[in-house]
């Protein structure tokens, strides 16, 4: 308040917990777009990155990035497995000095981990900052990081040491029965002897317990959990987060509106095929196998193309996905599109495929598709199901069900007017300007967006996944956790 009276802009720190916020991922787009808009709302936004080099003596650097500042902290010290699950490194050089220098009014965390974890939360509270955590991914509360039980089906997110240990082990391709047995073994002191595969396996229960305790410790230090989908409220409240600490503010699009052609088509043919697009990173949790499985079920002579827009296709996983479609002209070569040009790119298509098999927190692809006038054909799951009105402005199917997706695509091929009907029903989309203003009220503790109860529609995906899956889709989904 004293700084406001002196005419100074209050500082909002954005702790990204990463060495970069470039790229088109949802979290990166969120941080950049929000920080740029905060200047106009009277804030001094500062994005905090972490140096990923080996040296630890680097001084805090400052640079400009459009409408916001960037500071780079040295690497944290002590990043072993125990620290990873405790979300507390041995030391975080420069953090205390940074908070003392900038005296932030708000510390906005975009992850919870070693580079933005308990040490950083404690420094923020010592400095008197209001602490906000945006639930960008399931890793905020899930030790397996993906909220996929046993790596197979969406989880309700309830933290329990045996259950979560079994899930982590099964997610690494251990038979579920054996994982269940090992998850119940508690060997005191084994966490100190966790090198090698056997040490890691037998200390998994200890590490899971460490993660759960760290999450509960974080709850005490966090003033507000910002959620972008209502299903997340059920997960957080189920793990002891008070309802008054949860605020629902939806995602939006960061680009300016674009004009799109809403003319109706009589039919799709070889000269004008049905043009579908997948816009997102190449990852197993995005359900790309479902798209490819559906394509195999559709007559190769059907007038259809599928474009893949996003990064990650140069990985072994991406190459493996594409290998079986070599020579199939319906599947166009993957391309990376700049974030700022995405809406202008999307208007060239007829519908957007969003077949994720995990619970999306704030599916940017859905917002961008609809802002470009594209109906979404997506999984009946999490944030997708919250935003797509089935058979009104999009079509939903059971996650992982390639056969059901193929049926929906064939339906649109046979009835182009259906596509136009869905398009006409698309509502104007939220923007980051809306979101920034609503978050501003949360920063100032003036928000009325507190979640008071859960939502049944949002949790429809918990253990409600169809049993119909392709061979590829029966494989466990790897979400990046470690034993």
VOPAGU-2260 file (C-alpha; in pm, 1 decimal, decimal comma):
REM VOPAGU-2260
SITE   aa  ch    i         X         Y         Z
SITE  UNK   A    0       0,0       0,0       0,0
SITE  UNK   A    1     286,6     239,6      83,3
SITE  UNK   A    2     433,2     181,3    -261,0
SITE  UNK   A    3     100,7     259,1    -424,0
SITE  UNK   A    4      82,0     587,5    -233,7
SITE  UNK   A    5     430,7     671,7    -364,4
SITE  UNK   A    6     311,2     604,9    -719,1
SITE  UNK   A    7     522,2     293,0    -763,6
SITE  UNK   A    8     393,3      -2,2    -959,1
SITE  UNK   A    9     351,2    -312,5    -741,1
SITE  UNK   A   10     568,3    -602,5    -853,5
SITE  UNK   A   11     420,0    -933,7    -966,1
SITE  UNK   A   12     678,8   -1208,8    -990,9
SITE  UNK   A   13     604,5   -1496,9   -1226,7
SITE  UNK   A   14     804,0   -1802,8   -1121,5
SITE  UNK   A   15     813,4   -2020,9   -1430,9
SITE  UNK   A   16    1044,6   -2284,6   -1283,3
SITE  UNK   A   17    1213,2   -2321,4   -1622,7
SITE  UNK   A   18    1499,3   -2177,3   -1823,2
SITE  UNK   A   19    1274,8   -2043,0   -2100,2
SITE  UNK   A   20     918,0   -1935,6   -2171,9
SITE  UNK   A   21     953,7   -1944,2   -2548,6
SITE  UNK   A   22     761,6   -2196,2   -2754,8
SITE  UNK   A   23     395,4   -2259,7   -2809,3
SITE  UNK   A   24     303,2   -2466,9   -2503,6
SITE  UNK   A   25      -0,9   -2363,6   -2304,0
SITE  UNK   A   26     196,4   -2268,3   -1990,3
SITE  UNK   A   27     452,0   -2063,6   -2184,7
SITE  UNK   A   28     178,1   -1885,6   -2379,3
SITE  UNK   A   29      -3,7   -1817,1   -2052,5
SITE  UNK   A   30     296,3   -1659,4   -1879,1
SITE  UNK   A   31     393,1   -1441,4   -2175,0
SITE  UNK   A   32      42,3   -1320,9   -2252,6
SITE  UNK   A   33     -48,9   -1250,8   -1890,0
SITE  UNK   A   34     272,5   -1062,8   -1812,4
SITE  UNK   A   35     232,7    -843,9   -2120,2
SITE  UNK   A   36    -117,6    -741,1   -2018,5
SITE  UNK   A   37     -33,4    -666,6   -1656,2
SITE  UNK   A   38     158,6    -351,8   -1739,8
SITE  UNK   A   39    -164,4    -192,3   -1859,1
SITE  UNK   A   40    -328,5    -290,3   -1530,5
SITE  UNK   A   41     -72,2    -100,3   -1325,2
SITE  UNK   A   42     167,9    -385,1   -1239,5
SITE  UNK   A   43     539,1    -429,9   -1286,7
SITE  UNK   A   44     552,7    -790,6   -1411,3
SITE  UNK   A   45     884,4    -974,2   -1371,5
SITE  UNK   A   46     930,8   -1328,3   -1505,9
SITE  UNK   A   47    1177,6   -1540,0   -1310,7
SITE  UNK   A   48    1370,2   -1804,0   -1504,2
SITE  UNK   A   49    1641,3   -2044,1   -1386,0
SITE  UNK   A   50    1981,8   -2080,4   -1543,7
SITE  UNK   A   51    2026,0   -2436,7   -1666,8
SITE  UNK   A   52    2404,5   -2416,6   -1696,7
SITE  UNK   A   53    2643,5   -2602,4   -1467,6
SITE  UNK   A   54    2793,9   -2289,9   -1308,2
SITE  UNK   A   55    2632,4   -2162,3    -988,3
SITE  UNK   A   56    2809,0   -1828,5    -947,7
SITE  UNK   A   57    2606,5   -1642,6   -1206,3
SITE  UNK   A   58    2468,5   -1315,6   -1076,0
SITE  UNK   A   59    2104,2   -1229,0   -1120,0
SITE  UNK   A   60    2068,9   -1095,4   -1474,4
SITE  UNK   A   61    1805,3    -858,3   -1603,1
SITE  UNK   A   62    1678,6    -815,4   -1956,6
SITE  UNK   A   63    1375,6    -679,3   -2136,7
SITE  UNK   A   64    1116,1    -895,3   -2308,4
SITE  UNK   A   65     858,6    -666,5   -2463,3
SITE  UNK   A   66     633,8    -535,0   -2188,6
SITE  UNK   A   67     786,2    -727,7   -1901,5
SITE  UNK   A   68    1120,3    -791,3   -1734,9
SITE  UNK   A   69    1309,2   -1117,4   -1712,3
SITE  UNK   A   70    1541,6   -1214,3   -1428,1
SITE  UNK   A   71    1755,4   -1526,2   -1442,8
SITE  UNK   A   72    1846,4   -1704,4   -1120,6
SITE  UNK   A   73    2141,6   -1941,2   -1079,1
SITE  UNK   A   74    2067,8   -2315,5   -1070,3
SITE  UNK   A   75    1931,8   -2449,0    -743,9
SITE  UNK   A   76    2168,6   -2663,9    -535,1
SITE  UNK   A   77    2098,3   -3016,3    -418,6
SITE  UNK   A   78    1865,2   -3170,7    -675,0
SITE  UNK   A   79    1875,3   -3537,2    -584,6
SITE  UNK   A   80    1576,1   -3766,8    -580,3
SITE  UNK   A   81    1484,9   -3686,5    -221,7
SITE  UNK   A   82    1483,1   -3314,0    -304,0
SITE  UNK   A   83    1278,1   -3376,7    -618,9
SITE  UNK   A   84     990,6   -3533,8    -428,4
SITE  UNK   A   85    1024,6   -3294,4    -134,2
SITE  UNK   A   86    1009,4   -2999,8    -375,7
SITE  UNK   A   87    1284,8   -2848,5    -167,0
SITE  UNK   A   88    1641,2   -2816,3    -293,3
SITE  UNK   A   89    1932,3   -2774,1     -52,6
SITE  UNK   A   90    1959,0   -2408,5    -153,3
SITE  UNK   A   91    1814,3   -2161,3    -399,8
SITE  UNK   A   92    2090,2   -1904,3    -468,6
SITE  UNK   A   93    1968,5   -1552,5    -529,3
SITE  UNK   A   94    1606,3   -1609,3    -431,1
SITE  UNK   A   95    1613,8   -1434,5     -93,0
SITE  UNK   A   96    1810,9   -1143,9    -242,2
SITE  UNK   A   97    1564,4   -1117,4    -530,8
SITE  UNK   A   98    1264,3   -1092,4    -300,1
SITE  UNK   A   99    1442,4    -840,0     -78,5
SITE  UNK   A  100    1527,2    -625,0    -380,7
SITE  UNK   A  101    1192,4    -632,7    -561,2
SITE  UNK   A  102     960,3    -663,8    -259,1
SITE  UNK   A  103     684,2    -820,2    -472,8
SITE  UNK   A  104     320,6    -777,4    -383,1
SITE  UNK   A  105     242,1   -1105,4    -560,5
SITE  UNK   A  106     442,6   -1419,5    -633,6
SITE  UNK   A  107     264,4   -1614,8    -905,8
SITE  UNK   A  108     391,4   -1973,9    -938,5
SITE  UNK   A  109     338,4   -2159,9   -1265,7
SITE  UNK   A  110     472,7   -2487,9   -1135,8
SITE  UNK   A  111     574,0   -2650,4    -808,4
SITE  UNK   A  112     914,2   -2814,0    -821,5
SITE  UNK   A  113    1279,2   -2766,2    -738,3
SITE  UNK   A  114    1312,1   -2440,8    -933,1
SITE  UNK   A  115     991,6   -2298,0    -790,7
SITE  UNK   A  116     907,7   -2493,6    -479,2
SITE  UNK   A  117     891,7   -2478,4    -101,2
SITE  UNK   A  118    1205,7   -2264,1     -59,7
SITE  UNK   A  119    1061,8   -2010,4    -302,6
SITE  UNK   A  120     719,6   -2015,1    -135,8
SITE  UNK   A  121     881,0   -1957,4     203,1
SITE  UNK   A  122    1084,0   -1665,1      64,1
SITE  UNK   A  123     766,0   -1517,2     -83,0
SITE  UNK   A  124     580,8   -1537,8     247,0
SITE  UNK   A  125     878,2   -1390,6     435,3
SITE  UNK   A  126     868,3   -1097,0     193,1
SITE  UNK   A  127     494,2   -1053,0     257,1
SITE  UNK   A  128     391,8   -1145,6     -98,2
SITE  UNK   A  129      54,5   -1292,0    -183,4
SITE  UNK   A  130     115,4   -1637,6    -331,1
SITE  UNK   A  131     -79,3   -1768,0    -632,0
SITE  UNK   A  132     -30,1   -2107,3    -799,6
SITE  UNK   A  133    -181,8   -2176,2   -1139,5
SITE  UNK   A  134    -267,4   -2544,5   -1182,3
SITE  UNK   A  135    -126,1   -2578,6   -1535,4
SITE  UNK   A  136     -67,6   -2955,5   -1517,4
SITE  UNK   A  137    -154,0   -3250,0   -1297,2
SITE  UNK   A  138     204,3   -3252,2   -1168,4
SITE  UNK   A  139     104,6   -2979,9    -922,9
SITE  UNK   A  140     -64,7   -3243,7    -707,9
SITE  UNK   A  141      24,2   -3579,4    -869,7
SITE  UNK   A  142     356,2   -3759,6    -803,6
SITE  UNK   A  143     315,5   -3946,3   -1132,7
SITE  UNK   A  144     258,7   -3600,4   -1289,6
SITE  UNK   A  145     -20,1   -3696,6   -1530,6
SITE  UNK   A  146    -323,4   -3787,7   -1315,3
SITE  UNK   A  147    -340,2   -4117,1   -1503,6
SITE  UNK   A  148    -393,3   -4412,3   -1272,5
SITE  UNK   A  149    -143,1   -4686,5   -1355,0
SITE  UNK   A  150     -66,2   -4479,4   -1664,3
SITE  UNK   A  151    -392,4   -4592,1   -1823,4
SITE  UNK   A  152    -703,8   -4406,8   -1713,1
SITE  UNK   A  153    -786,9   -4062,5   -1570,0
SITE  UNK   A  154    -753,3   -4048,8   -1193,6
SITE  UNK   A  155    -958,7   -3861,9    -934,1
SITE  UNK   A  156    -631,5   -3729,0    -793,3
SITE  UNK   A  157    -676,4   -3851,3    -435,7
SITE  UNK   A  158    -332,2   -3872,9    -272,0
SITE  UNK   A  159    -272,8   -4189,1     -70,6
SITE  UNK   A  160      72,2   -4337,1     -23,8
SITE  UNK   A  161       2,9   -4701,0    -121,0
SITE  UNK   A  162    -224,0   -4616,2    -410,0
SITE  UNK   A  163       9,3   -4351,4    -553,1
SITE  UNK   A  164     318,3   -4570,9    -511,0
SITE  UNK   A  165     148,3   -4854,7    -695,8
SITE  UNK   A  166      48,4   -4612,7    -970,4
SITE  UNK   A  167     403,2   -4483,5   -1010,6
SITE  UNK   A  168     545,8   -4833,7   -1033,4
SITE  UNK   A  169     275,7   -4954,6   -1273,7
SITE  UNK   A  170     330,8   -4646,4   -1487,3
SITE  UNK   A  171     684,4   -4778,2   -1544,2
SITE  UNK   A  172     544,9   -5099,1   -1695,2
SITE  UNK   A  173     556,5   -5306,9   -1376,3
SITE  UNK   A  174     264,5   -5553,5   -1356,5
SITE  UNK   A  175      -8,2   -5398,4   -1144,6
SITE  UNK   A  176     -21,5   -5693,2    -902,8
SITE  UNK   A  177     350,0   -5673,0    -831,7
SITE  UNK   A  178     330,4   -5294,9    -809,1
SITE  UNK   A  179      52,0   -5327,4    -551,5
SITE  UNK   A  180     263,7   -5567,2    -342,6
SITE  UNK   A  181     577,1   -5350,2    -352,0
SITE  UNK   A  182     374,2   -5037,6    -279,4
SITE  UNK   A  183     281,6   -5182,5      60,3
SITE  UNK   A  184     639,9   -5250,2     165,1
SITE  UNK   A  185     774,7   -4984,5     397,7
SITE  UNK   A  186    1149,1   -5015,6     459,2
SITE  UNK   A  187    1272,4   -4749,9     704,9
SITE  UNK   A  188    1588,9   -4576,5     590,5
SITE  UNK   A  189    1576,2   -4720,0     238,7
SITE  UNK   A  190    1540,4   -4368,7      97,2
SITE  UNK   A  191    1905,3   -4310,8     176,4
SITE  UNK   A  192    2006,9   -4605,3     -41,8
SITE  UNK   A  193    1811,7   -4522,5    -353,2
SITE  UNK   A  194    2076,1   -4550,9    -622,6
SITE  UNK   A  195    2015,2   -4815,8    -885,1
SITE  UNK   A  196    1691,3   -4972,4    -998,1
SITE  UNK   A  197    1632,2   -5183,5    -685,6
SITE  UNK   A  198    1703,4   -4893,5    -453,0
SITE  UNK   A  199    1460,3   -4679,1    -647,7
SITE  UNK   A  200    1189,0   -4944,8    -644,1
SITE  UNK   A  201    1213,7   -5017,1    -273,0
SITE  UNK   A  202    1227,3   -4649,1    -182,1
SITE  UNK   A  203     929,3   -4559,1    -400,4
SITE  UNK   A  204     687,0   -4567,6    -109,2
SITE  UNK   A  205     912,9   -4339,1      92,7
SITE  UNK   A  206     942,8   -4094,7    -197,7
SITE  UNK   A  207     565,1   -4093,3    -247,5
SITE  UNK   A  208     516,1   -4010,7     118,9
SITE  UNK   A  209     769,7   -3730,4      85,4
SITE  UNK   A  210     577,3   -3586,7    -210,7
SITE  UNK   A  211     244,5   -3597,1     -26,9
SITE  UNK   A  212     387,7   -3425,0     281,7
SITE  UNK   A  213     548,1   -3159,4      61,1
SITE  UNK   A  214     218,0   -3090,8    -113,8
SITE  UNK   A  215      39,7   -3044,2     216,6
SITE  UNK   A  216     318,1   -2812,5     333,0
SITE  UNK   A  217     274,6   -2610,6      13,0
SITE  UNK   A  218    -100,3   -2577,6      75,8
SITE  UNK   A  219     -24,2   -2385,0     395,0
SITE  UNK   A  220     199,4   -2139,4     205,5
SITE  UNK   A  221     -29,7   -2084,4     -93,6
SITE  UNK   A  222    -295,6   -1816,2     -71,2
SITE  UNK   A  223    -483,3   -1908,9    -390,8
SITE  UNK   A  224    -483,7   -2201,1    -631,6
SITE  UNK   A  225    -587,7   -2060,9    -968,1
SITE  UNK   A  226    -772,3   -2324,0   -1172,0
SITE  UNK   A  227    -885,8   -2298,6   -1532,9
SITE  UNK   A  228   -1122,0   -2597,9   -1528,4
SITE  UNK   A  229   -1373,4   -2681,9   -1259,9
SITE  UNK   A  230   -1276,0   -3047,8   -1231,8
SITE  UNK   A  231    -950,6   -2937,3   -1066,0
SITE  UNK   A  232   -1147,3   -2805,7    -767,1
SITE  UNK   A  233   -1258,5   -3161,7    -688,4
SITE  UNK   A  234    -897,2   -3283,1    -697,5
SITE  UNK   A  235    -770,0   -3005,2    -472,8
SITE  UNK   A  236   -1053,0   -3019,4    -222,0
SITE  UNK   A  237   -1020,1   -3396,9    -207,7
SITE  UNK   A  238    -663,4   -3342,3     -87,5
SITE  UNK   A  239    -741,3   -3088,7     181,3
SITE  UNK   A  240    -727,7   -2756,0      -1,5
SITE  UNK   A  241    -995,2   -2528,0     146,7
SITE  UNK   A  242   -1257,3   -2409,3    -102,5
SITE  UNK   A  243   -1177,8   -2047,1     -19,0
SITE  UNK   A  244    -824,4   -2102,5    -150,4
SITE  UNK   A  245    -946,6   -2206,9    -496,4
SITE  UNK   A  246   -1035,3   -1952,6    -764,2
SITE  UNK   A  247   -1176,4   -2041,6   -1105,1
SITE  UNK   A  248   -1062,6   -1814,8   -1388,7
SITE  UNK   A  249   -1084,8   -1955,3   -1738,6
SITE  UNK   A  250    -818,1   -1950,6   -2005,8
SITE  UNK   A  251    -858,0   -1735,4   -2317,3
SITE  UNK   A  252    -690,8   -1668,6   -2650,5
SITE  UNK   A  253    -388,5   -1441,3   -2664,9
SITE  UNK   A  254    -419,4   -1334,4   -3029,9
SITE  UNK   A  255    -646,2   -1074,0   -3184,4
SITE  UNK   A  256    -974,4   -1200,0   -3335,5
SITE  UNK   A  257    -968,6   -1323,7   -3693,6
SITE  UNK   A  258   -1236,3   -1333,7   -3962,0
SITE  UNK   A  259   -1340,1   -1674,0   -4094,5
SITE  UNK   A  260   -1550,4   -1796,8   -4382,1
SITE  UNK   A  261   -1880,3   -1946,5   -4269,0
SITE  UNK   A  262   -2004,8   -2040,1   -4616,7
SITE  UNK   A  263   -2178,7   -2375,4   -4639,9
SITE  UNK   A  264   -2043,9   -2656,5   -4855,4
SITE  UNK   A  265   -2258,0   -2894,7   -5059,1
SITE  UNK   A  266   -2011,9   -3181,0   -5040,8
SITE  UNK   A  267   -1652,7   -3275,4   -4978,0
SITE  UNK   A  268   -1459,7   -3408,9   -5275,5
SITE  UNK   A  269   -1106,6   -3462,1   -5402,3
SITE  UNK   A  270   -1073,0   -3093,6   -5491,3
SITE  UNK   A  271   -1217,8   -2976,7   -5159,3
SITE  UNK   A  272   -1160,4   -3242,4   -4892,5
SITE  UNK   A  273   -1265,9   -3227,8   -4530,0
SITE  UNK   A  274    -972,4   -3050,2   -4366,4
SITE  UNK   A  275    -906,8   -3156,5   -4007,0
SITE  UNK   A  276    -625,5   -3028,8   -3787,2
SITE  UNK   A  277    -449,4   -3135,9   -3469,6
SITE  UNK   A  278    -278,7   -2837,4   -3303,1
SITE  UNK   A  279     -56,2   -2935,9   -3014,5
SITE  UNK   A  280     268,2   -3095,3   -2911,9
SITE  UNK   A  281     349,8   -3450,7   -3010,1
SITE  UNK   A  282     297,8   -3636,7   -2682,4
SITE  UNK   A  283     134,9   -3963,7   -2580,8
SITE  UNK   A  284    -107,8   -3783,4   -2347,8
SITE  UNK   A  285    -249,7   -3584,7   -2639,8
SITE  UNK   A  286    -420,3   -3890,5   -2787,3
SITE  UNK   A  287    -257,3   -3875,6   -3129,8
SITE  UNK   A  288    -276,4   -4254,9   -3151,4
SITE  UNK   A  289    -654,1   -4216,2   -3145,7
SITE  UNK   A  290    -641,2   -3993,9   -3454,2
SITE  UNK   A  291    -418,8   -4239,2   -3638,5
SITE  UNK   A  292    -632,6   -4531,7   -3528,9
SITE  UNK   A  293    -941,9   -4356,1   -3663,4
SITE  UNK   A  294    -767,3   -4280,2   -3992,6
SITE  UNK   A  295    -695,2   -4650,3   -4040,9
SITE  UNK   A  296   -1067,2   -4721,5   -4011,7
SITE  UNK   A  297   -1171,7   -4470,5   -4277,6
SITE  UNK   A  298   -1171,8   -4558,4   -4647,5
SITE  UNK   A  299    -848,5   -4426,2   -4799,8
SITE  UNK   A  300   -1052,4   -4289,0   -5089,7
SITE  UNK   A  301   -1252,6   -4058,9   -4861,1
SITE  UNK   A  302   -1189,7   -3686,2   -4934,2
SITE  UNK   A  303   -1006,0   -3608,3   -4613,5
SITE  UNK   A  304    -680,6   -3451,0   -4492,6
SITE  UNK   A  305    -539,8   -3425,3   -4141,1
SITE  UNK   A  306    -275,7   -3164,0   -4062,2
SITE  UNK   A  307     -46,0   -3187,3   -3761,0
SITE  UNK   A  308      59,5   -2850,0   -3620,5
SITE  UNK   A  309     302,9   -2848,1   -3333,2
SITE  UNK   A  310     644,0   -2944,0   -3205,2
SITE  UNK   A  311     794,5   -3275,1   -3094,9
SITE  UNK   A  312     751,7   -3473,8   -3414,2
SITE  UNK   A  313    1127,0   -3514,1   -3456,7
SITE  UNK   A  314    1133,1   -3736,8   -3147,8
SITE  UNK   A  315    1151,6   -4116,8   -3160,8
SITE  UNK   A  316     789,0   -4127,0   -3049,6
SITE  UNK   A  317     681,2   -3893,9   -3328,2
SITE  UNK   A  318     875,9   -4084,6   -3592,1
SITE  UNK   A  319     721,1   -4410,3   -3473,0
SITE  UNK   A  320     370,8   -4267,9   -3504,0
SITE  UNK   A  321     426,8   -4147,9   -3859,1
SITE  UNK   A  322     609,9   -4454,2   -3985,7
SITE  UNK   A  323     299,4   -4665,9   -4037,0
SITE  UNK   A  324     139,9   -4387,4   -4244,9
SITE  UNK   A  325     425,2   -4343,8   -4488,8
SITE  UNK   A  326     274,2   -4281,6   -4832,5
SITE  UNK   A  327     -73,8   -4200,1   -4697,4
SITE  UNK   A  328    -146,9   -3861,6   -4853,4
SITE  UNK   A  329    -435,8   -3797,7   -4615,6
SITE  UNK   A  330    -189,4   -3729,8   -4333,1
SITE  UNK   A  331       4,9   -3413,1   -4411,2
SITE  UNK   A  332     362,8   -3360,1   -4286,7
SITE  UNK   A  333     387,5   -3203,4   -3938,4
SITE  UNK   A  334     461,8   -2831,0   -3917,6
SITE  UNK   A  335     545,7   -2587,8   -3638,7
SITE  UNK   A  336     336,1   -2269,6   -3640,7
SITE  UNK   A  337     431,4   -1957,0   -3450,3
SITE  UNK   A  338     200,8   -1888,8   -3156,9
SITE  UNK   A  339     104,6   -1545,5   -3284,2
SITE  UNK   A  340       2,4   -1685,0   -3623,5
SITE  UNK   A  341    -201,8   -1980,2   -3497,7
SITE  UNK   A  342    -550,4   -1831,4   -3542,7
SITE  UNK   A  343    -468,9   -1717,7   -3896,9
SITE  UNK   A  344    -351,3   -2073,1   -3967,7
SITE  UNK   A  345    -654,0   -2243,8   -3814,8
SITE  UNK   A  346    -912,8   -2058,4   -4022,9
SITE  UNK   A  347    -806,2   -2267,1   -4322,8
SITE  UNK   A  348    -947,9   -2584,8   -4163,7
SITE  UNK   A  349   -1295,2   -2726,1   -4102,7
SITE  UNK   A  350   -1263,1   -2877,9   -3755,1
SITE  UNK   A  351   -1002,9   -2930,5   -3485,2
SITE  UNK   A  352    -920,4   -3266,4   -3327,1
SITE  UNK   A  353    -848,7   -3257,3   -2951,0
SITE  UNK   A  354    -840,6   -3626,1   -2846,8
SITE  UNK   A  355    -638,4   -3600,7   -2523,5
SITE  UNK   A  356    -633,6   -3904,3   -2295,7
SITE  UNK   A  357    -544,5   -3707,9   -1983,4
SITE  UNK   A  358    -738,3   -3438,6   -1801,0
SITE  UNK   A  359    -661,3   -3109,9   -1975,7
SITE  UNK   A  360    -647,1   -2820,4   -1731,8
SITE  UNK   A  361    -703,5   -2531,1   -1971,5
SITE  UNK   A  362    -703,6   -2666,3   -2326,9
SITE  UNK   A  363    -567,2   -2375,7   -2529,8
SITE  UNK   A  364    -631,6   -2569,6   -2852,0
SITE  UNK   A  365   -1005,8   -2561,9   -2781,8
SITE  UNK   A  366   -1013,3   -2185,5   -2729,3
SITE  UNK   A  367    -799,0   -2114,8   -3034,3
SITE  UNK   A  368    -997,8   -2349,6   -3257,4
SITE  UNK   A  369   -1330,0   -2191,9   -3163,3
SITE  UNK   A  370   -1186,0   -1840,7   -3193,6
SITE  UNK   A  371   -1102,1   -1935,5   -3553,4
SITE  UNK   A  372   -1454,1   -2069,2   -3611,1
SITE  UNK   A  373   -1364,5   -2438,4   -3590,6
SITE  UNK   A  374   -1587,8   -2689,9   -3414,6
SITE  UNK   A  375   -1389,4   -2919,6   -3185,1
SITE  UNK   A  376   -1400,2   -3296,3   -3209,8
SITE  UNK   A  377   -1262,1   -3392,2   -2872,3
SITE  UNK   A  378   -1245,4   -3630,7   -2580,4
SITE  UNK   A  379   -1531,0   -3630,6   -2333,7
SITE  UNK   A  380   -1287,1   -3558,0   -2056,5
SITE  UNK   A  381   -1172,2   -3282,3   -1821,1
SITE  UNK   A  382   -1135,6   -2930,7   -1957,8
SITE  UNK   A  383   -1237,9   -3037,4   -2308,9
SITE  UNK   A  384   -1574,2   -3166,8   -2190,3
SITE  UNK   A  385   -1630,4   -2849,8   -1988,6
SITE  UNK   A  386   -1596,5   -2625,8   -2292,4
SITE  UNK   A  387   -1731,0   -2822,6   -2588,9
SITE  UNK   A  388   -2108,9   -2855,2   -2601,8
SITE  UNK   A  389   -2163,3   -3194,8   -2757,7
SITE  UNK   A  390   -2358,7   -3177,5   -3084,2
SITE  UNK   A  391   -2398,9   -2801,0   -3036,6
SITE  UNK   A  392   -2061,3   -2644,1   -3115,5
SITE  UNK   A  393   -1854,6   -2961,4   -3131,2
SITE  UNK   A  394   -1859,5   -3338,1   -3100,7
SITE  UNK   A  395   -1736,3   -3547,6   -2807,6
SITE  UNK   A  396   -1631,2   -3911,0   -2787,9
SITE  UNK   A  397   -1488,6   -4141,4   -2522,1
SITE  UNK   A  398   -1113,9   -4085,9   -2478,9
SITE  UNK   A  399    -902,1   -4337,1   -2667,7
SITE  UNK   A  400   -1196,1   -4466,8   -2872,3
SITE  UNK   A  401   -1058,9   -4456,6   -3228,1
SITE  UNK   A  402   -1366,8   -4631,5   -3365,2
SITE  UNK   A  403   -1598,5   -4363,0   -3224,8
SITE  UNK   A  404   -1377,2   -4088,2   -3365,0
SITE  UNK   A  405   -1383,1   -4252,0   -3707,4
SITE  UNK   A  406   -1763,6   -4260,6   -3695,0
SITE  UNK   A  407   -1777,5   -3887,2   -3617,4
SITE  UNK   A  408   -1540,6   -3801,4   -3901,3
SITE  UNK   A  409   -1741,5   -4014,1   -4145,7
SITE  UNK   A  410   -2056,3   -3839,4   -4025,2
SITE  UNK   A  411   -1910,5   -3501,2   -4119,6
SITE  UNK   A  412   -1785,2   -3634,1   -4452,8
SITE  UNK   A  413   -2137,3   -3740,8   -4537,9
SITE  UNK   A  414   -2308,5   -3423,2   -4411,3
SITE  UNK   A  415   -2109,2   -3099,3   -4457,1
SITE  UNK   A  416   -2412,2   -2899,2   -4342,7
SITE  UNK   A  417   -2367,9   -3052,6   -3996,3
SITE  UNK   A  418   -2026,9   -2892,5   -3976,6
SITE  UNK   A  419   -2174,6   -2554,7   -4061,8
SITE  UNK   A  420   -2446,8   -2598,7   -3799,5
SITE  UNK   A  421   -2182,3   -2662,1   -3533,8
SITE  UNK   A  422   -1982,2   -2364,3   -3653,9
SITE  UNK   A  423   -2279,9   -2129,4   -3631,4
SITE  UNK   A  424   -2329,6   -2226,4   -3267,1
SITE  UNK   A  425   -1977,7   -2132,9   -3157,2
SITE  UNK   A  426   -1987,1   -1855,6   -2898,9
SITE  UNK   A  427   -1741,2   -1564,2   -2884,1
SITE  UNK   A  428   -1428,0   -1678,6   -2703,8
SITE  UNK   A  429   -1266,0   -1532,8   -2397,7
SITE  UNK   A  430    -939,2   -1350,0   -2436,3
SITE  UNK   A  431    -635,5   -1305,7   -2216,3
SITE  UNK   A  432    -759,1    -953,8   -2149,6
SITE  UNK   A  433   -1060,9   -1100,8   -1969,5
SITE  UNK   A  434    -841,0   -1343,1   -1780,2
SITE  UNK   A  435    -583,6   -1080,6   -1680,6
SITE  UNK   A  436    -851,7    -854,7   -1534,1
SITE  UNK   A  437   -1004,9   -1138,5   -1335,0
SITE  UNK   A  438    -664,4   -1249,3   -1204,9
SITE  UNK   A  439    -596,2    -889,0   -1110,9
SITE  UNK   A  440    -890,1    -906,4    -870,0
SITE  UNK   A  441    -741,5   -1225,1    -720,7
SITE  UNK   A  442    -404,4   -1055,3    -677,0
SITE  UNK   A  443    -576,0    -772,2    -491,6
SITE  UNK   A  444    -789,1   -1015,6    -289,7
SITE  UNK   A  445   -1105,8    -871,2    -439,6
SITE  UNK   A  446   -1215,8   -1173,9    -639,1
SITE  UNK   A  447   -1558,3   -1337,4    -629,3
SITE  UNK   A  448   -1431,0   -1638,1    -826,8
SITE  UNK   A  449   -1379,8   -1861,5    -522,5
SITE  UNK   A  450   -1500,6   -2215,8    -581,5
SITE  UNK   A  451   -1751,8   -2323,7    -320,1
SITE  UNK   A  452   -1830,0   -2673,3    -443,5
SITE  UNK   A  453   -1721,1   -2930,4    -696,7
SITE  UNK   A  454   -1880,9   -2998,8   -1031,2
SITE  UNK   A  455   -2017,8   -3327,2   -1156,4
SITE  UNK   A  456   -1981,4   -3243,3   -1524,9
SITE  UNK   A  457   -1609,9   -3174,3   -1489,7
SITE  UNK   A  458   -1537,6   -3506,9   -1321,4
SITE  UNK   A  459   -1714,9   -3712,8   -1584,3
SITE  UNK   A  460   -1377,7   -3835,5   -1704,5
SITE  UNK   A  461   -1268,3   -3995,5   -1376,4
SITE  UNK   A  462   -1262,4   -4370,2   -1439,5
SITE  UNK   A  463   -1532,3   -4328,9   -1705,4
SITE  UNK   A  464   -1308,8   -4401,0   -2002,3
SITE  UNK   A  465   -1455,7   -4633,9   -2260,8
SITE  UNK   A  466   -1313,0   -4983,9   -2268,8
SITE  UNK   A  467   -1276,6   -4959,7   -2645,7
SITE  UNK   A  468    -911,3   -4889,1   -2722,6
SITE  UNK   A  469    -678,1   -4965,7   -3008,6
SITE  UNK   A  470    -374,8   -5185,9   -2953,9
SITE  UNK   A  471    -147,2   -4884,1   -2939,8
SITE  UNK   A  472    -375,5   -4706,5   -2697,3
SITE  UNK   A  473    -366,3   -4995,1   -2450,7
SITE  UNK   A  474      -4,2   -4908,1   -2379,7
SITE  UNK   A  475      52,4   -4711,9   -2063,1
SITE  UNK   A  476      88,2   -4338,7   -2107,4
SITE  UNK   A  477     421,5   -4205,2   -1984,7
SITE  UNK   A  478     388,5   -3863,7   -1827,8
SITE  UNK   A  479     747,1   -3804,8   -1730,0
SITE  UNK   A  480     751,5   -3918,9   -1368,2
SITE  UNK   A  481    1043,4   -4101,6   -1214,0
SITE  UNK   A  482    1041,6   -4406,2    -989,0
